[in-house]
Amino acid sequence: MSRYILGFVALLGMTLSFSTLQPTSAMGAIANNEDALKEMVVGDENAQITVIEYASLGCSHCADFHMSTYQDIKKNYIDTGKVKFIYRDFPLGTPALAASMIARCSGSAKYFGMIDIFFRGQKQWSRSENPMEALKKIARFGGMSTTDVDACLQNQELLDYIQNTARDGGKKHKINATPSFVVDGETISGGMPYEDFKKILNKALNKSI
């Protein structure tokens, strides 16, 4: 078993609650590998341009981006069919790797909802003395039981997929920090305000005409 998963043994015990959400029944089965290992995409498949984000669920700058800039990008570019947005895992640290695995095990239909919950609850689970237990409680929102999470974290094929995605991002797109983006083939590092990101998107859109 990977040394990353062995690191979870000592990470047990903490309660994490969300005032505006209620967990579903913790009896849901985890997604099969075909679904869990899919490219996670939002937007029109035939959109003018593609934006790829490499992010870590434990990265505070990634959380800030998703709770601010991304919301405007989705409203004005993704939902309008201009941009196809691909999210790729680039976990920094063991808890972030576990969170990535859990999100994918929840299934592609729930994936982006889980990503949102992980980012919004990031300060609680990432700073916990026992982040694994905190992550297990978040997994309940995706219908995953403790047994489901344990099985998910032992999925070597999923673990390899996530680590290879991050490794390939470093080789192909020179990704070495999060968040980083590939817009129209150009790698851009760091979260930025919406007005700045909008200029980059508009430039790429104009080139695609």
Secondary structure by P-SEA (a helix, b strand, c coil): ccaaaaaaccbbbbbbbbccccccccccccccccccccccccccccccbbbbbbbbcccaaaaaaaacaaaaaaacccccccbbbbbbbbcccaaaaaaaaaaaaacccaaaaaaaaaaaaaaaaaacccaaaaaaaaaccccccaaaaaaaaaaaaaaaaaaaaaaaaaaacccccccccccccccccccccaaaaaaaaaaaaaaac
